[in-house]
Amino acid sequence: MLLATPAVARAEAVSSEALVRVQAAERERIEVMARAARSVVCIFDEHRAGGGSGVIITPDGYGLTNFHVVAGMTGRRKGLGGLSDGRLYPLEVLGIDPTGDLAMFRLSGRETFDYAPLGDSDQVRVGDWVFAMGNPFMLAEDYTPTVTHGLVSGVHRYQFGADTRSLVYTDCIQVDASINPGNSGGPLFNMQGEIIGINGRASFETRGRVNVGAGYAISANQVKRFIPGLRAGLLTEHGSLGATTIDLGYRKVVFERMLEPSVASAAGIEVGDGLVRFGGHEIHSSNQFANYLGTYPAGWPVSVEYQRGSQRFSRVIRLERLPLKLPKPFEVDERINRAEARRVLEAARKRLGDSPIPGTLTWRAVRSMPGKLLPEQVQVRETAAGRGEARVMDATGTVIARYEYNGRTALAGAAEGSLTPASPTESARLNLLMVARQVVHAPLTDERLKRWRHLGGDEYEGRVIDLLECDLDEGPDIRVGIDPATHEVVRVMWRPVDAPSREAPAIEMELDDYRPVHGIQLPHRIRTYGGGAPAGVDIIQGYELEAQP
């Protein structure tokens, strides 16, 4: 009888362990793909014609696809979605993004749907394993998606569209997994089953429609910025600085043309200034700048750092809209938009307190101002009827300014003497918080809901939030940003009546550190910005609520 030598025994043990690991990895891959497949949708029009793909991202049936997949359905907004259970479900088209080739739909017909989570596409690296799912060449007759597997071939790619403003793929992910006709709108997954992109483009062999190993997916992080507007049924437009740049050497990007008026000129940028950073990214070329710019919706707040001589300036600029022309106008369905506004507002009111503040609210705060070494003290008193008084004191407690305001206008003066009309900036700052609190805490009746409109998304501390606007009887409308994770109001601002300017900068406030006060959640830190630049921070020392007689 022959006995195995120790070396042979060790080799067999290692081989057995390796086989176990390989089999375990195979089982895990199969399970991840099986789970992901249940979220993939085969998309058809009302007559079961056409063909494309999509993916469900919430248990209540909201999903993503390409705009070009549902472009023919935007009139009646109706289609069909097939799932791996072999059934077709009614599909409603919600919002669209023709420039970035995105659209959102909602399936109905079940209480809950299997869905896939959105991953962080900024973590994607060349060489990562990925897999794509969809319905190429209409092969999925039973609506079970086809899966293709491959590598990430490139990141931060740019693919030109039909023109500069339609079907443009900016900062996208390139893969060698086969992306063929019918895969459009389907998900690109990482190996954990997270969506890292929405497939939509591919390079094809010149004589046919067979993928040659270069497919492109819209990055998940770009998609996240557009989801609030798409979910609210909007035509979501992309953003612009209202300025163009040119390369004047290695890593020397300079503003060459400035529109007047524009958000860039209002922020103080001038022709000849150098662009240093945009959206947190160091800018090395004009192409790189255009690539990042294309990932943002109109109205989005983006940090811009620019240089003039030896001086550097930093601003948060809200992008203006990049005009878009469609063959047919896209009408916003107010039913869809109002339902989304109601959902966001009801969650916020449940968190913050769903009744008007029942009396006079007073508070004390310590205010730090840019350029001032010593903080100021602030005392504020606001009534339920919408009248406010404020006193500002220096470090010694001496009153240096006082104000009266009514939600629309304001009066200002020194410690003693008469009051005169405050500047537009002072008036906007004084009235903003009081008016925002009134509209958010007011009862949400059907009549009041008609005043609200969901505007899409916004950003707060790196998180995507919902932005809503309330139509006021007098004065400019007010906008509130609500964090979907906490349901707290984290940003308030006036709707700009005209284009922003250096003389009348936009006023915004960021609110955080919420704590309960007599059953109502109120912020204890308020950061104010004027024209995108910091204008002060108030740390609330305490609130008092005086009940109305």
C-alpha distance (Angstrom), angle and dihedral (degrees) to the residues before:
residue distance angle dihedral
M1 . . .
L2 3.80 . .
L3 3.80 117.7 .
A4 3.80 123.1 -154.9
T5 3.76 114.9 -110.1
P6 3.83 118.2 -119.7
A7 3.82 90.2 -106.4
V8 3.80 92.2 52.5
A9 3.81 91.0 46.9
R10 3.80 91.4 51.5
A11 3.81 91.1 48.7
E12 3.79 91.1 50.3
A13 3.82 90.8 49.1
V14 3.81 91.7 49.9
S15 3.79 90.8 46.8
S16 3.80 90.5 50.4
E17 3.82 92.2 49.5
A18 3.80 91.2 48.1
L19 3.80 90.6 50.3
V20 3.81 90.5 51.3
R21 3.82 90.6 51.2
V22 3.81 92.5 47.4
Q23 3.79 92.0 49.1
A24 3.81 91.5 47.6
A25 3.81 91.0 50.1
E26 3.80 89.8 48.6
R27 3.81 92.2 51.3
E28 3.80 91.0 48.3
R29 3.82 91.6 50.0
I30 3.80 91.6 49.3
E31 3.83 91.6 48.7
V32 3.82 92.6 48.7
M33 3.80 91.7 49.9
A34 3.80 92.8 45.9
R35 3.79 90.6 51.6
A36 3.81 92.5 46.2
A37 3.81 92.3 48.8
R38 3.81 91.2 63.8
S39 3.82 89.9 64.1
V40 3.83 95.9 50.8
V41 3.81 118.4 101.9
C42 3.81 129.9 -154.5
I43 3.82 103.8 -146.5
F44 3.82 125.9 -149.3
D45 3.78 135.5 163.4
E46 3.80 122.4 -108.3
H47 3.81 91.0 -80.8
R48 3.83 94.0 50.7
A49 3.79 89.7 -108.9
G50 3.78 129.2 127.8
G51 3.73 118.9 34.8
G52 3.76 139.5 -133.6
S53 3.75 141.2 132.0
G54 3.78 140.3 -107.7
V55 3.79 141.7 170.4
I56 3.82 132.9 -130.0
I57 3.82 114.2 -127.2
T58 3.84 102.8 177.7
P59 3.82 133.0 44.7
D60 3.82 90.6 -119.5
G61 3.80 92.3 63.7
Y62 3.81 106.5 -95.9
G63 3.79 111.8 148.4
L64 3.80 145.7 171.7
T65 3.78 133.3 -126.1
N66 3.81 139.8 148.2
F67 3.78 120.6 -70.7
H68 3.81 90.6 -129.6
V69 3.83 89.1 58.8
V70 3.82 93.9 58.9
A71 3.83 100.4 25.7
G72 3.79 90.6 109.1
M73 3.81 91.8 52.2
T74 3.82 98.9 54.6
G75 3.82 93.1 95.9
R76 3.80 98.3 63.4
R77 3.82 92.7 11.9
K78 3.81 90.2 -139.2
G79 3.78 131.6 128.0
L80 3.79 143.4 131.3
G81 3.78 132.7 -99.1
G82 3.78 124.3 -158.1
L83 3.80 121.4 -154.6
S84 3.78 133.3 -165.3
D85 3.81 90.2 -98.4
G86 3.81 85.4 75.6
R87 3.80 95.4 -111.7
L88 3.82 133.3 118.9
Y89 3.81 118.3 -134.5
P90 3.81 131.1 -164.5
L91 3.81 110.9 -96.1
E92 3.81 126.1 -157.6
V93 3.81 120.6 -163.7
L94 3.81 111.0 -135.1
G95 3.83 121.9 174.6
I96 3.80 128.7 -4.0
D97 3.81 138.3 -151.5
P98 3.83 106.4 -165.2
T99 3.81 93.9 174.4
G100 3.80 93.9 55.5
D101 3.84 95.4 31.4
L102 3.80 95.7 -118.9
A103 3.78 134.1 133.0
M104 3.79 137.5 169.3
F105 3.78 127.8 -139.4
R106 3.77 137.1 177.6
L107 3.79 126.8 -139.6
S108 3.81 121.4 -150.0
G109 3.78 134.2 -173.2
R110 3.82 99.9 80.9
E111 3.78 133.4 65.9
T112 3.80 92.5 -129.6
F113 3.78 136.0 9.4
D114 3.77 133.4 -154.5
Y115 3.79 108.7 -107.5
A116 3.79 141.1 -179.4
P117 3.82 125.4 -129.4
L118 3.79 123.7 -121.1
G119 3.80 113.4 -114.1
D120 3.81 132.5 -154.2
S121 3.80 107.3 -88.0
D122 3.81 91.1 -171.1
Q123 3.81 86.4 73.3
V124 3.82 93.1 57.2
R125 3.81 113.4 113.5
V126 3.79 133.8 -171.9
G127 3.81 106.8 -92.3
D128 3.82 96.2 33.6
W129 3.80 114.5 137.2
V130 3.82 113.0 -117.8
F131 3.78 138.9 168.2
A132 3.79 132.3 -150.0
M133 3.81 127.4 -150.5
G134 3.77 132.0 -164.6
N135 3.78 146.6 99.5
P136 3.83 108.0 -69.9
F137 3.81 116.5 -176.6
M138 3.84 88.9 -2.2
L139 3.81 90.0 -79.9
A140 3.81 94.9 145.2
E141 3.80 99.2 83.6
D142 3.81 89.5 160.3
Y143 3.86 89.8 43.7
T144 3.81 92.3 -111.7
P145 3.81 104.1 141.0
T146 3.78 126.0 -121.8
V147 3.81 115.9 -120.6
T148 3.81 126.1 -148.4
H149 3.77 124.2 -174.5
G150 3.79 131.8 -152.4
L151 3.77 150.9 115.7
V152 3.78 135.7 -68.1
S153 3.80 102.2 -104.9
G154 3.81 97.9 -176.0
V155 3.80 145.0 -8.5
H156 3.82 132.6 -149.8
R157 3.81 90.9 32.8
Y158 3.82 123.3 163.2
Q159 3.81 123.0 -145.9
F160 3.81 119.6 -172.6
G161 3.79 117.2 -129.4
A162 3.77 135.0 -146.1
D163 3.81 84.0 -71.6
T164 3.80 134.5 -17.7
R165 3.80 92.1 -75.1
S166 3.80 107.7 40.4
L167 3.82 133.0 63.3
V168 3.80 91.9 -6.4
Y169 3.83 115.8 160.9
T170 3.81 110.0 -152.6
D171 3.79 126.0 -179.1
C172 3.81 89.0 -2.3
I173 3.82 132.7 163.6
Q174 3.81 120.4 -108.6
V175 3.82 118.1 -150.8
D176 3.79 137.0 176.8
A177 3.81 92.5 -143.4
S178 3.80 106.3 114.0
I179 3.82 112.7 -92.1
N180 3.80 110.0 -176.7
P181 3.82 137.5 166.0
G182 3.80 106.5 -59.8
N183 3.80 93.7 32.5
S184 3.82 88.6 86.6
G185 3.79 111.6 122.6
G186 3.77 94.6 14.2
P187 3.80 125.0 124.2
L188 3.79 130.6 -91.2
F189 3.81 107.5 -149.0
N190 3.77 133.5 -162.6
M191 3.79 116.2 -136.8
Q192 3.82 91.5 -91.0
G193 3.82 90.3 62.3
E194 3.82 95.4 -106.4
I195 3.81 120.1 139.5
I196 3.81 108.5 -115.2
G197 3.80 96.4 167.8
I198 3.80 148.3 -2.0
N199 3.82 111.7 -116.3
G200 3.76 116.4 -131.6
R201 3.79 116.4 136.5
A202 3.79 137.3 48.0
S203 3.77 139.7 170.6
F204 3.81 112.3 -114.8
E205 3.79 136.4 -158.9
T206 3.80 107.4 -97.4
R207 3.83 96.3 -119.3
G208 3.77 98.2 45.6
R209 3.74 146.2 11.8
V210 3.78 98.6 -96.1
N211 3.79 118.2 127.8
V212 3.79 113.8 -115.1
G213 3.78 96.6 -157.8
A214 3.80 103.3 -79.3
G215 3.79 115.6 103.2
Y216 3.80 128.3 161.7
A217 3.81 132.0 -146.5
I218 3.80 130.2 -168.4
S219 3.81 105.5 -118.0
A220 3.80 118.0 -107.3
N221 3.80 92.9 -128.8
Q222 3.80 91.0 57.0
V223 3.80 89.2 47.8
K224 3.83 91.5 52.6
R225 3.82 91.7 60.8
F226 3.80 91.6 55.3
I227 3.82 98.8 42.6
P228 3.85 97.4 87.2
G229 3.81 91.6 54.3
L230 3.79 93.5 42.0
R231 3.80 91.3 48.8
A232 3.83 89.6 50.6
G233 3.81 90.6 56.0
L234 3.81 96.7 -109.8
L235 3.76 135.0 148.6
T236 3.80 94.2 -118.4
E237 3.80 112.7 -151.6
H238 3.77 127.7 -162.0
G239 3.79 124.9 -113.8
S240 3.79 135.2 -108.4
L241 3.81 135.6 -171.6
G242 3.77 91.4 -144.4
A243 3.80 88.1 -121.8
T244 3.80 138.1 89.6
T245 3.79 130.6 -144.3
I246 3.80 137.1 -148.9
D247 3.82 133.2 -159.6
L248 3.80 113.8 -115.3
G249 3.78 97.3 175.3
Y250 3.77 141.5 -38.9
R251 3.81 108.9 -22.3
K252 3.80 90.3 -12.9
V253 3.81 108.9 124.4
V254 3.80 114.6 173.2
F255 3.81 133.1 -174.5
E256 3.81 105.6 -113.4
R257 3.81 102.7 173.8
M258 3.79 132.7 27.5
L259 3.78 126.0 -167.6
E260 3.80 116.8 -140.3
P261 2.91 115.8 -112.0
S262 3.79 102.6 21.4
V263 3.78 137.9 135.0
A264 3.81 89.6 -107.6
S265 3.81 94.0 54.7
A266 3.82 90.9 44.1
A267 3.80 88.6 55.6
G268 3.80 90.4 55.4
I269 3.81 99.8 -102.2
E270 3.79 114.6 148.1
V271 3.79 135.8 -168.6
G272 3.80 108.2 -84.4
D273 3.81 95.5 31.6
G274 3.79 114.5 129.4
L275 3.81 120.5 -120.8
V276 3.81 107.5 -133.1
R277 3.82 105.9 167.6
F278 3.80 135.4 3.8
G279 3.79 124.5 -169.9
G280 3.80 90.3 -11.9
H281 3.82 93.5 -53.1
E282 3.79 123.3 116.3
I283 3.81 106.5 -123.1
H284 3.82 118.3 -134.0
S285 3.82 101.5 165.9
S286 3.79 142.6 12.7
N287 3.81 90.0 -113.3
Q288 3.79 90.5 55.4
F289 3.82 89.9 49.7
A290 3.83 91.3 51.0
N291 3.81 89.7 47.9
Y292 3.81 93.3 55.7
L293 3.81 94.1 39.0
G294 3.80 90.4 57.9
T295 3.80 91.9 62.9
Y296 3.83 94.6 65.7
P297 3.82 129.9 83.6
A298 3.78 121.8 -131.5
G299 3.80 112.6 -84.2
W300 3.80 93.0 26.9
P301 3.83 116.9 143.0
V302 3.81 109.1 -121.8
S303 3.81 127.7 178.0
V304 3.81 112.3 -123.7
E305 3.79 124.1 -171.6
Y306 3.80 117.5 -168.0
Q307 3.77 136.5 171.4
R308 3.80 133.5 -138.3
G309 3.76 113.0 -175.8
S310 3.79 106.9 -48.3
Q311 3.81 93.9 -22.1
R312 3.78 124.9 95.1
F313 3.80 124.3 -158.2
S314 3.79 130.1 -166.0
R315 3.80 125.2 -160.1
V316 3.78 138.1 165.7
I317 3.80 104.4 -132.4
R318 3.79 126.7 -168.8
L319 3.78 107.5 -138.0
E320 3.78 119.3 -122.9
R321 3.80 120.8 -132.3
L322 3.77 123.7 -83.5
P323 3.84 101.8 -136.6
L324 3.78 114.7 -117.7
K325 3.80 129.7 -162.8
L326 3.79 119.7 -155.2
P327 3.82 127.2 -169.8
K328 3.81 87.6 -124.1
P329 3.82 126.8 23.2
F330 3.80 115.1 -105.0
E331 3.77 110.1 -134.7
V332 3.80 116.7 -152.5
D333 3.79 110.8 -125.6
E334 3.81 103.1 -130.8
R335 3.80 90.1 -159.1
I336 3.82 91.0 62.0
N337 3.78 93.8 42.6
R338 3.78 95.4 47.0
A339 3.79 92.4 48.0
E340 3.81 90.2 54.4
A341 3.81 91.8 46.7
R342 3.81 89.8 51.1
R343 3.80 92.3 49.9
V344 3.81 93.0 52.2
L345 3.83 95.3 42.4
E346 3.80 95.2 47.2
A347 3.79 91.0 52.3
A348 3.81 90.2 49.1
R349 3.79 93.7 48.2
K350 3.79 90.7 49.2
R351 3.80 89.0 54.1
L352 3.83 99.2 40.2
G353 3.80 100.7 35.4
D354 3.78 123.8 -80.3
S355 3.78 101.5 -130.6
P356 3.81 131.3 74.2
I357 3.78 114.6 -93.2
P358 3.83 98.3 -92.8
G359 3.79 102.3 -141.2
T360 3.78 147.9 -6.3
L361 3.79 114.5 -27.8
T362 3.80 120.0 -155.0
W363 3.77 130.3 177.8
R364 3.78 143.4 170.4
A365 3.78 124.6 -138.6
V366 3.79 141.9 178.2
R367 3.81 109.9 -132.0
S368 3.80 125.1 -156.3
M369 3.79 115.6 -162.5
P370 3.83 129.6 -165.3
G371 3.78 110.9 -102.5
K372 3.82 94.6 16.8
L373 3.78 119.1 107.4
L374 3.80 96.4 -160.9
P375 3.82 124.1 52.7
E376 3.79 123.4 -122.7
Q377 3.79 128.7 -131.9
V378 3.80 120.6 -127.3
Q379 3.80 130.3 -163.3
V380 3.81 118.3 -169.4
R381 3.80 132.5 -175.0
E382 3.82 121.3 -174.9
T383 3.80 127.2 177.8
A384 3.80 128.8 -146.5
A385 3.81 86.8 -116.4
G386 3.80 90.1 65.9
R387 3.81 104.1 -102.3
G388 3.78 123.1 128.6
E389 3.78 140.2 -169.9
A390 3.80 126.9 -168.0
R391 3.80 134.6 -175.7
V392 3.79 125.0 -166.2
M393 3.83 119.2 -157.3
D394 3.78 132.9 -174.0
A395 3.81 124.7 -124.3
T396 3.83 90.7 -79.1
G397 3.81 93.4 54.5
T398 3.82 94.8 -106.7
V399 3.81 113.6 145.3
I400 3.81 108.9 -117.6
A401 3.81 100.4 169.2
R402 3.78 140.0 10.5
Y403 3.79 133.5 -167.5
E404 3.79 142.1 -168.8
Y405 3.80 122.1 -163.1
N406 3.79 140.1 171.3
G407 3.82 107.3 -162.6
R408 3.81 93.8 -84.4
T409 3.79 111.1 40.2
A410 3.80 136.4 19.1
L411 3.80 140.9 -152.9
A412 3.79 123.6 -147.2
G413 3.77 136.2 -168.3
A414 3.78 147.1 146.4
A415 3.81 125.4 -85.8
E416 3.77 91.8 -75.4
G417 3.79 134.1 19.9
S418 3.76 135.5 44.7
L419 3.79 126.6 -31.3
T420 3.79 123.5 -121.2
P421 3.84 131.4 -168.2
A422 3.79 111.0 -67.8
S423 3.80 121.5 -128.8
P424 3.82 117.0 -89.4
T425 3.81 89.9 -108.0
E426 3.83 93.4 50.8
S427 3.80 91.2 45.8
A428 3.81 92.6 50.1
R429 3.79 92.2 48.5
L430 3.80 94.9 48.1
N431 3.81 96.8 47.3
L432 3.79 100.3 38.4
L433 3.79 101.0 79.5
M434 3.80 95.7 41.7
V435 3.80 93.7 50.3
A436 3.81 92.1 45.6
R437 3.79 91.1 52.5
Q438 3.81 91.3 48.9
V439 3.81 95.8 52.3
V440 3.81 95.8 42.5
H441 3.81 95.3 48.5
A442 3.82 95.5 41.2
P443 3.84 116.1 108.5
L444 3.81 109.9 -86.2
T445 3.80 100.2 -129.2
D446 3.80 122.2 165.9
E447 3.80 88.9 -104.7
R448 3.81 92.9 51.7
L449 3.79 91.0 45.9
K450 3.81 88.8 62.3
R451 3.81 87.4 66.8
W452 3.80 92.1 59.2
R453 3.78 127.6 83.4
H454 3.78 129.0 -179.1
L455 3.82 107.8 -129.4
G456 3.81 99.2 -173.8
G457 3.77 129.8 -110.0
D458 3.77 137.9 -14.9
E459 3.80 134.9 177.1
Y460 3.79 130.7 -115.8
E461 3.81 121.8 176.5
G462 3.78 91.2 -23.0
R463 3.82 94.4 -48.8
V464 3.80 126.1 113.7
I465 3.81 111.1 -121.5
D466 3.82 137.0 179.5
L467 3.81 119.0 -99.1
L468 3.82 119.1 -154.8
E469 3.80 132.9 177.7
C470 3.80 128.5 -148.7
D471 3.80 120.5 -154.4
L472 3.82 109.3 -133.6
D473 3.79 126.2 -158.8
E474 3.80 92.4 -129.2
G475 3.78 131.8 23.7
P476 3.79 128.6 10.4
D477 3.77 119.3 -33.2
I478 3.78 117.6 -100.0
R479 3.80 128.7 -126.9
V480 3.79 127.2 -152.6
G481 3.79 128.5 -168.0
I482 3.82 115.5 -148.7
D483 3.80 123.7 -164.9
P484 3.84 108.4 -132.7
A485 3.81 90.7 -152.8
T486 3.82 97.3 55.7
H487 3.86 99.9 16.1
E488 3.82 88.0 -134.1
V489 3.80 125.7 137.4
V490 3.79 101.7 -112.6
R491 3.82 101.4 167.8
V492 3.80 136.0 31.4
M493 3.81 129.8 -178.5
W494 3.78 142.2 155.4
R495 3.78 119.2 -104.4
P496 3.81 105.1 -110.3
V497 3.81 109.4 -115.2
D498 3.79 92.2 -160.8
A499 3.78 134.9 12.2
P500 3.82 110.4 -62.5
S501 3.77 116.7 -100.5
R502 3.78 138.9 -174.3
E503 3.81 89.2 -109.8
A504 3.83 94.3 53.2
P505 3.81 107.3 27.2
A506 3.78 121.1 -169.2
I507 3.82 113.8 -97.9
E508 3.79 120.0 -141.3
M509 3.80 133.5 169.8
E510 3.80 129.7 -158.7
L511 3.81 117.0 -153.2
D512 3.78 128.1 -161.2
D513 3.81 145.1 139.6
Y514 3.81 93.1 70.3
R515 3.80 117.0 -165.1
P516 3.82 132.7 172.8
V517 3.81 118.1 -94.2
H518 3.82 114.1 -179.2
G519 3.80 90.5 -28.5
I520 3.81 94.6 -45.9
Q521 3.81 124.3 103.9
L522 3.82 110.8 -128.3
P523 3.83 130.5 178.4
H524 3.79 119.6 -110.3
R525 3.80 97.7 -168.3
I526 3.81 124.0 51.4
R527 3.81 122.8 -177.5
T528 3.81 116.7 -166.2
Y529 3.80 126.6 -157.5
G530 3.78 129.0 -168.9
G531 3.78 116.8 -164.0
G532 3.79 90.2 -14.7
A533 3.81 93.9 -55.6
P534 3.83 124.3 109.4
A535 3.81 111.2 -96.3
G536 3.80 102.4 176.6
V537 3.79 146.7 -45.9
D538 3.81 124.1 -122.9
I539 3.81 118.5 -158.0
I540 3.80 106.9 -163.1
Q541 3.81 112.1 -135.9
G542 3.79 95.4 -169.9
Y543 3.80 146.2 -31.3
E544 3.78 129.6 -132.8
L545 3.77 125.8 -165.0
E546 3.79 119.1 -154.9
A547 3.80 111.4 -164.6
Q548 3.79 117.0 -129.0
P549 3.80 114.5 -105.9
